[in-house]
Amino acid sequence: MLMRTSATLALVTTLALVACGSEDDGDGGGGGGAAAATACNSYCDSTASCPYFAYTDATECKQYECDLSQLPDACAATFKAYYDCVNAKADVCDETGCQPDLDACM
């Protein structure tokens, strides 16, 4: 489950970054991306030892999953909420109940 969710998040992040480009039209590139990236970095550190971790290590996870600076604020907030949810669980390898609402990123 962790690998599937991580792969989905990486794909959606890539699509959102392509859709947003580098232009700041007032709803992207705000402070939300930095907060989401901080939560993502913690997520990579805390889930790196999970059996179904999608990356070779936390560094690779951060490289591919945590560049969220160009996301629209609503999408960044969705990712932050997801990472915060997983990070707050006693068992970070069980993402049950933490699936993000990816509609905010479309």
N, CA, C and O atoms as a GROMACS GRO file, in nm:
protein
  424
    1MET      N    1   0.082  -0.119   0.000
    1MET     CA    2   0.000   0.000   0.000
    1MET      C    3   0.087   0.126   0.000
    1MET      O    4   0.058   0.221  -0.072
    2LEU      N    5   0.193   0.127   0.080
    2LEU     CA    6   0.280   0.243   0.088
    2LEU      C    7   0.344   0.271  -0.047
    2LEU      O    8   0.352   0.387  -0.089
    3MET      N    9   0.390   0.166  -0.117
    3MET     CA   10   0.456   0.187  -0.245
    3MET      C   11   0.356   0.241  -0.348
    3MET      O   12   0.390   0.330  -0.425
    4ARG      N   13   0.233   0.189  -0.349
    4ARG     CA   14   0.133   0.234  -0.445
    4ARG      C   15   0.096   0.379  -0.419
    4ARG      O   16   0.085   0.457  -0.513
    5THR      N   17   0.078   0.416  -0.293
    5THR     CA   18   0.044   0.553  -0.259
    5THR      C   19   0.159   0.647  -0.293
    5THR      O   20   0.136   0.755  -0.346
    6SER      N   21   0.282   0.608  -0.264
    6SER     CA   22   0.398   0.691  -0.295
    6SER      C   23   0.412   0.710  -0.446
    6SER      O   24   0.441   0.820  -0.492
    7ALA      N   25   0.393   0.604  -0.520
    7ALA     CA   26   0.403   0.615  -0.666
    7ALA      C   27   0.294   0.704  -0.721
    7ALA      O   28   0.318   0.784  -0.812
    8THR      N   29   0.173   0.693  -0.667
    8THR     CA   30   0.062   0.778  -0.710
    8THR      C   31   0.092   0.923  -0.677
    8THR      O   32   0.069   1.011  -0.761
    9LEU      N   33   0.141   0.949  -0.558
    9LEU     CA   34   0.173   1.086  -0.519
    9LEU      C   35   0.284   1.144  -0.607
    9LEU      O   36   0.278   1.261  -0.646
   10ALA      N   37   0.384   1.064  -0.638
   10ALA     CA   38   0.491   1.112  -0.724
   10ALA      C   39   0.438   1.146  -0.863
   10ALA      O   40   0.478   1.247  -0.921
   11LEU      N   41   0.350   1.062  -0.916
   11LEU     CA   42   0.291   1.089  -1.047
   11LEU      C   43   0.207   1.215  -1.045
   11LEU      O   44   0.219   1.298  -1.135
   12VAL      N   45   0.122   1.230  -0.944
   12VAL     CA   46   0.036   1.348  -0.935
   12VAL      C   47   0.121   1.473  -0.916
   12VAL      O   48   0.091   1.578  -0.974
   13THR      N   49   0.226   1.465  -0.836
   13THR     CA   50   0.315   1.579  -0.818
   13THR      C   51   0.377   1.620  -0.950
   13THR      O   52   0.382   1.738  -0.983
   14THR      N   53   0.424   1.522  -1.026
   14THR     CA   54   0.483   1.551  -1.157
   14THR      C   55   0.382   1.616  -1.249
   14THR      O   56   0.413   1.716  -1.315
   15LEU      N   57   0.262   1.560  -1.255
   15LEU     CA   58   0.158   1.617  -1.341
   15LEU      C   59   0.122   1.758  -1.298
   15LEU      O   60   0.104   1.846  -1.382
   16ALA      N   61   0.112   1.780  -1.168
   16ALA     CA   62   0.077   1.913  -1.118
   16ALA      C   63   0.188   2.014  -1.150
   16ALA      O   64   0.159   2.128  -1.186
   17LEU      N   65   0.312   1.973  -1.138
   17LEU     CA   66   0.423   2.062  -1.169
   17LEU      C   67   0.425   2.097  -1.317
   17LEU      O   68   0.452   2.211  -1.355
   18VAL      N   69   0.397   1.998  -1.402
   18VAL     CA   70   0.393   2.024  -1.546
   18VAL      C   71   0.277   2.118  -1.578
   18VAL      O   72   0.293   2.212  -1.656
   19ALA      N   73   0.162   2.094  -1.517
   19ALA     CA   74   0.044   2.178  -1.542
   19ALA      C   75   0.067   2.320  -1.492
   19ALA      O   76   0.020   2.415  -1.555
   20CYS      N   77   0.137   2.335  -1.382
   20CYS     CA   78   0.159   2.467  -1.324
   20CYS      C   79   0.273   2.540  -1.393
   20CYS      O   80   0.273   2.662  -1.399
   21GLY      N   81   0.368   2.466  -1.445
   21GLY     CA   82   0.485   2.529  -1.504
   21GLY      C   83   0.559   2.609  -1.401
   21GLY      O   84   0.553   2.579  -1.282
   22SER      N   85   0.628   2.712  -1.445
   22SER     CA   86   0.702   2.794  -1.350
   22SER      C   87   0.637   2.929  -1.331
   22SER      O   88   0.690   3.015  -1.262
   23GLU      N   89   0.519   2.949  -1.393
   23GLU     CA   90   0.451   3.076  -1.378
   23GLU      C   91   0.378   3.081  -1.246
   23GLU      O   92   0.322   2.981  -1.201
   24ASP      N   93   0.377   3.196  -1.186
   24ASP     CA   94   0.304   3.214  -1.062
   24ASP      C   95   0.183   3.299  -1.093
   24ASP      O   96   0.192   3.421  -1.108
   25ASP      N   97   0.067   3.233  -1.102
   25ASP     CA   98  -0.055   3.304  -1.137
   25ASP      C   99  -0.138   3.341  -1.016
   25ASP      O  100  -0.256   3.370  -1.028
   26GLY      N  101  -0.076   3.339  -0.899
   26GLY     CA  102  -0.145   3.378  -0.779
   26GLY      C  103  -0.197   3.260  -0.699
   26GLY      O  104  -0.230   3.276  -0.581
   27ASP      N  105  -0.205   3.139  -0.760
   27ASP     CA  106  -0.253   3.027  -0.682
   27ASP      C  107  -0.148   2.915  -0.674
   27ASP      O  108  -0.178   2.807  -0.624
   28GLY      N  109  -0.029   2.941  -0.721
   28GLY     CA  110   0.076   2.839  -0.715
   28GLY      C  111   0.203   2.900  -0.662
   28GLY      O  112   0.224   3.021  -0.668
   29GLY      N  113   0.288   2.815  -0.610
   29GLY     CA  114   0.417   2.860  -0.562
   29GLY      C  115   0.411   2.942  -0.436
   29GLY      O  116   0.506   3.012  -0.403
   30GLY      N  117   0.300   2.933  -0.364
   30GLY     CA  118   0.288   3.007  -0.240
   30GLY      C  119   0.361   2.938  -0.128
   30GLY      O  120   0.439   2.846  -0.151
   31GLY      N  121   0.336   2.982  -0.006
   31GLY     CA  122   0.402   2.925   0.110
   31GLY      C  123   0.361   2.783   0.140
   31GLY      O  124   0.429   2.714   0.216
   32GLY      N  125   0.250   2.738   0.080
   32GLY     CA  126   0.203   2.603   0.106
   32GLY      C  127   0.300   2.496   0.062
   32GLY      O  128   0.311   2.391   0.125
   33GLY      N  129   0.371   2.521  -0.048
   33GLY     CA  130   0.466   2.423  -0.098
   33GLY      C  131   0.581   2.399  -0.002
   33GLY      O  132   0.627   2.286   0.013
   34ALA      N  133   0.627   2.504   0.063
   34ALA     CA  134   0.737   2.490   0.160
   34ALA      C  135   0.693   2.409   0.281
   34ALA      O  136   0.768   2.324   0.330
   35ALA      N  137   0.572   2.433   0.330
   35ALA     CA  138   0.521   2.358   0.444
   35ALA      C  139   0.500   2.211   0.407
   35ALA      O  140   0.528   2.121   0.486
   36ALA      N  141   0.450   2.188   0.285
   36ALA     CA  142   0.430   2.051   0.238
   36ALA      C  143   0.564   1.980   0.223
   36ALA      O  144   0.575   1.862   0.255
   37ALA      N  145   0.666   2.051   0.173
   37ALA     CA  146   0.798   1.991   0.156
   37ALA      C  147   0.859   1.952   0.292
   37ALA      O  148   0.922   1.847   0.303
   38THR      N  149   0.840   2.034   0.393
   38THR     CA  150   0.888   2.002   0.527
   38THR      C  151   0.821   1.876   0.579
   38THR      O  152   0.887   1.788   0.635
   39ALA      N  153   0.689   1.867   0.561
   39ALA     CA  154   0.616   1.748   0.604
   39ALA      C  155   0.661   1.626   0.523
   39ALA      O  156   0.671   1.516   0.577
   40CYS      N  157   0.687   1.646   0.394
   40CYS     CA  158   0.733   1.537   0.308
   40CYS      C  159   0.870   1.486   0.353
   40CYS      O  160   0.893   1.365   0.358
   41ASN      N  161   0.960   1.576   0.385
   41ASN     CA  162   1.092   1.534   0.433
   41ASN      C  163   1.080   1.447   0.557
   41ASN      O  164   1.150   1.346   0.569
   42SER      N  165   0.993   1.485   0.650
   42SER     CA  166   0.969   1.404   0.769
   42SER      C  167   0.910   1.268   0.732
   42SER      O  168   0.947   1.165   0.788
   43TYR      N  169   0.817   1.270   0.637
   43TYR     CA  170   0.754   1.147   0.588
   43TYR      C  171   0.860   1.052   0.533
   43TYR      O  172   0.860   0.933   0.564
   44CYS      N  173   0.950   1.104   0.450
   44CYS     CA  174   1.055   1.020   0.392
   44CYS      C  175   1.144   0.960   0.500
   44CYS      O  176   1.180   0.842   0.494
   45ASP      N  177   1.179   1.040   0.599
   45ASP     CA  178   1.263   0.990   0.709
   45ASP      C  179   1.190   0.883   0.790
   45ASP      O  180   1.249   0.781   0.825
   46SER      N  181   1.063   0.907   0.819
   46SER     CA  182   0.990   0.815   0.907
   46SER      C  183   0.947   0.686   0.838
   46SER      O  184   0.933   0.583   0.904
   47THR      N  185   0.926   0.689   0.707
   47THR     CA  186   0.877   0.570   0.637
   47THR      C  187   0.987   0.493   0.564
   47THR      O  188   0.958   0.390   0.503
   48ALA      N  189   1.109   0.539   0.568
   48ALA     CA  190   1.218   0.475   0.493
   48ALA      C  191   1.241   0.330   0.533
   48ALA      O  192   1.290   0.251   0.453
   49SER      N  193   1.207   0.293   0.654
   49SER     CA  194   1.229   0.156   0.699
   49SER      C  195   1.108   0.065   0.676
   49SER      O  196   1.111  -0.052   0.713
   50CYS      N  197   1.002   0.118   0.616
   50CYS     CA  198   0.883   0.037   0.590
   50CYS      C  199   0.913  -0.067   0.483
   50CYS      O  200   0.991  -0.042   0.391
   51PRO      N  201   0.851  -0.184   0.494
   51PRO     CA  202   0.881  -0.292   0.399
   51PRO      C  203   0.844  -0.259   0.254
   51PRO      O  204   0.907  -0.312   0.162
   52TYR      N  205   0.745  -0.176   0.232
   52TYR     CA  206   0.703  -0.144   0.096
   52TYR      C  207   0.740  -0.002   0.055
   52TYR      O  208   0.670   0.061  -0.024
   53PHE      N  209   0.849   0.049   0.109
   53PHE     CA  210   0.898   0.183   0.076
   53PHE      C  211   0.931   0.188  -0.073
   53PHE      O  212   0.998   0.099  -0.124
   54ALA      N  213   0.884   0.291  -0.142
   54ALA     CA  214   0.896   0.298  -0.288
   54ALA      C  215   1.034   0.343  -0.337
   54ALA      O  216   1.062   0.336  -0.457
   55TYR      N  217   1.119   0.388  -0.246
   55TYR     CA  218   1.249   0.442  -0.285
   55TYR      C  219   1.361   0.361  -0.221
   55TYR      O  220   1.337   0.283  -0.129
   56THR      N  221   1.484   0.380  -0.269
   56THR     CA  222   1.596   0.305  -0.212
   56THR      C  223   1.633   0.356  -0.073
   56THR      O  224   1.682   0.279   0.010
   57ASP      N  225   1.610   0.484  -0.047
   57ASP     CA  226   1.637   0.541   0.085
   57ASP      C  227   1.564   0.675   0.099
   57ASP      O  228   1.498   0.721   0.006
   58ALA      N  229   1.575   0.736   0.216
   58ALA     CA  230   1.506   0.862   0.244
   58ALA      C  231   1.555   0.974   0.153
   58ALA      O  232   1.477   1.061   0.115
   59THR      N  233   1.682   0.974   0.118
   59THR     CA  234   1.737   1.078   0.031
   59THR      C  235   1.670   1.074  -0.106
   59THR      O  236   1.632   1.178  -0.160
   60GLU      N  237   1.656   0.955  -0.162
   60GLU     CA  238   1.591   0.941  -0.292
   60GLU      C  239   1.443   0.982  -0.283
   60GLU      O  240   1.391   1.047  -0.374
   61CYS      N  241   1.378   0.945  -0.175
   61CYS     CA  242   1.239   0.985  -0.153
   61CYS      C  243   1.226   1.137  -0.155
   61CYS      O  244   1.139   1.192  -0.223
   62LYS      N  245   1.312   1.204  -0.082
   62LYS     CA  246   1.308   1.350  -0.076
   62LYS      C  247   1.334   1.412  -0.213
   62LYS      O  248   1.272   1.511  -0.250
   63GLN      N  249   1.426   1.352  -0.288
   63GLN     CA  250   1.460   1.404  -0.421
   63GLN      C  251   1.342   1.396  -0.516
   63GLN      O  252   1.315   1.491  -0.589
   64TYR      N  253   1.270   1.284  -0.516
   64TYR     CA  254   1.164   1.263  -0.613
   64TYR      C  255   1.025   1.303  -0.564
   64TYR      O  256   0.937   1.332  -0.645
   65GLU      N  257   1.005   1.306  -0.434
   65GLU     CA  258   0.870   1.328  -0.383
   65GLU      C  259   0.850   1.464  -0.318
   65GLU      O  260   0.736   1.509  -0.306
   66CYS      N  261   0.955   1.531  -0.276
   66CYS     CA  262   0.938   1.648  -0.190
   66CYS      C  263   0.962   1.783  -0.256
   66CYS      O  264   0.965   1.884  -0.186
   67ASP      N  265   0.980   1.789  -0.386
   67ASP     CA  266   0.992   1.919  -0.453
   67ASP      C  267   0.852   1.968  -0.485
   67ASP      O  268   0.802   1.948  -0.596
   68LEU      N  269   0.790   2.032  -0.389
   68LEU     CA  270   0.650   2.073  -0.399
   68LEU      C  271   0.633   2.223  -0.412
   68LEU      O  272   0.522   2.275  -0.396
   69SER      N  273   0.740   2.293  -0.441
   69SER     CA  274   0.738   2.440  -0.439
   69SER      C  275   0.649   2.502  -0.545
   69SER      O  276   0.603   2.615  -0.527
   70GLN      N  277   0.624   2.433  -0.655
   70GLN     CA  278   0.544   2.491  -0.763
   70GLN      C  279   0.397   2.449  -0.759
   70GLN      O  280   0.320   2.485  -0.848
   71LEU      N  281   0.358   2.373  -0.658
   71LEU     CA  282   0.219   2.330  -0.651
   71LEU      C  283   0.127   2.445  -0.613
   71LEU      O  284   0.166   2.533  -0.536
   72PRO      N  285   0.005   2.445  -0.667
   72PRO     CA  286  -0.094   2.543  -0.619
   72PRO      C  287  -0.116   2.520  -0.469
   72PRO      O  288  -0.101   2.408  -0.419
   73ASP      N  289  -0.152   2.625  -0.398
   73ASP     CA  290  -0.165   2.615  -0.252
   73ASP      C  291  -0.262   2.506  -0.208
   73ASP      O  292  -0.235   2.436  -0.111
   74ALA      N  293  -0.375   2.490  -0.279
   74ALA     CA  294  -0.473   2.388  -0.239
   74ALA      C  295  -0.414   2.248  -0.252
   74ALA      O  296  -0.437   2.162  -0.167
   75CYS      N  297  -0.338   2.226  -0.358
   75CYS     CA  298  -0.275   2.096  -0.378
   75CYS      C  299  -0.165   2.073  -0.274
   75CYS      O  300  -0.154   1.964  -0.218
   76ALA      N  301  -0.085   2.175  -0.248
   76ALA     CA  302   0.020   2.164  -0.146
   76ALA      C  303  -0.042   2.132  -0.010
   76ALA      O  304   0.013   2.052   0.066
   77ALA      N  305  -0.154   2.194   0.021
   77ALA     CA  306  -0.222   2.168   0.149
   77ALA      C  307  -0.269   2.022   0.156
   77ALA      O  308  -0.265   1.961   0.262
   78THR      N  309  -0.313   1.968   0.044
   78THR     CA  310  -0.356   1.828   0.038
   78THR      C  311  -0.239   1.735   0.067
   78THR      O  312  -0.251   1.642   0.146
   79PHE      N  313  -0.125   1.761   0.003
   79PHE     CA  314  -0.006   1.680   0.027
   79PHE      C  315   0.042   1.694   0.171
   79PHE      O  316   0.078   1.595   0.235
   80LYS      N  317   0.042   1.816   0.223
   80LYS     CA  318   0.086   1.838   0.362
   80LYS      C  319  -0.003   1.760   0.458
   80LYS      O  320   0.047   1.696   0.551
   81ALA      N  321  -0.134   1.766   0.437
   81ALA     CA  322  -0.227   1.694   0.524
   81ALA      C  323  -0.200   1.543   0.518
   81ALA      O  324  -0.205   1.475   0.621
   82TYR      N  325  -0.172   1.493   0.400
   82TYR     CA  326  -0.141   1.350   0.385
   82TYR      C  327  -0.014   1.314   0.462
   82TYR      O  328  -0.014   1.220   0.541
   83TYR      N  329   0.094   1.389   0.438
   83TYR     CA  330   0.220   1.359   0.506
   83TYR      C  331   0.206   1.374   0.658
   83TYR      O  332   0.259   1.291   0.732
   84ASP      N  333   0.136   1.477   0.704
   84ASP     CA  334   0.114   1.496   0.847
   84ASP      C  335   0.034   1.380   0.906
   84ASP      O  336   0.062   1.335   1.018
   85CYS      N  337  -0.064   1.331   0.831
   85CYS     CA  338  -0.145   1.218   0.877
   85CYS      C  339  -0.058   1.094   0.897
   85CYS      O  340  -0.065   1.029   1.001
   86VAL      N  341   0.023   1.062   0.797
   86VAL     CA  342   0.109   0.944   0.808
   86VAL      C  343   0.211   0.963   0.921
   86VAL      O  344   0.233   0.871   1.000
   87ASN      N  345   0.271   1.081   0.928
   87ASN     CA  346   0.372   1.106   1.031
   87ASN      C  347   0.316   1.097   1.172
   87ASN      O  348   0.390   1.065   1.265
   88ALA      N  349   0.187   1.124   1.190
   88ALA     CA  350   0.127   1.122   1.322
   88ALA      C  351   0.086   0.982   1.368
   88ALA      O  352   0.054   0.962   1.485
   89LYS      N  353   0.086   0.886   1.277
   89LYS     CA  354   0.042   0.751   1.312
   89LYS      C  355   0.148   0.678   1.394
   89LYS      O  356   0.268   0.701   1.378
   90ALA      N  357   0.102   0.592   1.482
   90ALA     CA  358   0.194   0.510   1.560
   90ALA      C  359   0.269   0.414   1.467
   90ALA      O  360   0.388   0.389   1.487
   91ASP      N  361   0.201   0.362   1.365
   91ASP     CA  362   0.262   0.274   1.266
   91ASP      C  363   0.264   0.348   1.133
   91ASP      O  364   0.166   0.345   1.058
   92VAL      N  365   0.374   0.416   1.103
   92VAL     CA  366   0.383   0.497   0.981
   92VAL      C  367   0.381   0.411   0.854
   92VAL      O  368   0.364   0.465   0.744
   93CYS      N  369   0.398   0.281   0.867
   93CYS     CA  370   0.393   0.193   0.750
   93CYS      C  371   0.249   0.161   0.710
   93CYS      O  372   0.225   0.106   0.602
   94ASP      N  373   0.154   0.193   0.795
   94ASP     CA  374   0.012   0.170   0.767
   94ASP      C  375  -0.053   0.304   0.736
   94ASP      O  376  -0.079   0.383   0.827
   95GLU      N  377  -0.078   0.329   0.609
   95GLU     CA  378  -0.134   0.458   0.568
   95GLU      C  379  -0.287   0.460   0.569
   95GLU      O  380  -0.347   0.555   0.519
   96THR      N  381  -0.349   0.357   0.625
   96THR     CA  382  -0.495   0.352   0.629
   96THR      C  383  -0.551   0.478   0.690
   96THR      O  384  -0.510   0.519   0.798
   97GLY      N  385  -0.644   0.540   0.619
   97GLY     CA  386  -0.707   0.663   0.668
   97GLY      C  387  -0.632   0.790   0.627
   97GLY      O  388  -0.675   0.900   0.662
   98CYS      N  389  -0.523   0.776   0.556
   98CYS     CA  390  -0.443   0.894   0.520
   98CYS      C  391  -0.437   0.920   0.370
   98CYS      O  392  -0.349   0.994   0.324
   99GLN      N  393  -0.526   0.862   0.292
   99GLN     CA  394  -0.522   0.883   0.149
   99GLN      C  395  -0.559   1.028   0.118
   99GLN      O  396  -0.659   1.080   0.167
  100PRO      N  397  -0.476   1.094   0.035
  100PRO     CA  398  -0.501   1.234   0.003
  100PRO      C  399  -0.617   1.252  -0.094
  100PRO      O  400  -0.646   1.162  -0.173
  101ASP      N  401  -0.683   1.366  -0.088
  101ASP     CA  402  -0.787   1.401  -0.182
  101ASP      C  403  -0.719   1.469  -0.302
  101ASP      O  404  -0.696   1.590  -0.301
  102LEU      N  405  -0.686   1.391  -0.402
  102LEU     CA  406  -0.607   1.440  -0.515
  102LEU      C  407  -0.687   1.530  -0.609
  102LEU      O  408  -0.630   1.588  -0.702
  103ASP      N  409  -0.817   1.543  -0.586
  103ASP     CA  410  -0.897   1.635  -0.669
  103ASP      C  411  -0.848   1.780  -0.655
  103ASP      O  412  -0.863   1.860  -0.747
  104ALA      N  413  -0.790   1.812  -0.540
  104ALA     CA  414  -0.739   1.949  -0.519
  104ALA      C  415  -0.620   1.978  -0.609
  104ALA      O  416  -0.582   2.094  -0.625
  105CYS      N  417  -0.563   1.874  -0.667
  105CYS     CA  418  -0.444   1.893  -0.751
  105CYS      C  419  -0.477   1.892  -0.901
  105CYS      O  420  -0.388   1.906  -0.984
  106MET      N  421  -0.601   1.874  -0.934
  106MET     CA  422  -0.638   1.867  -1.075
  106MET      C  423  -0.697   1.997  -1.125
  106MET      O  424  -0.733   2.008  -1.242
   0.00000   0.00000   0.00000
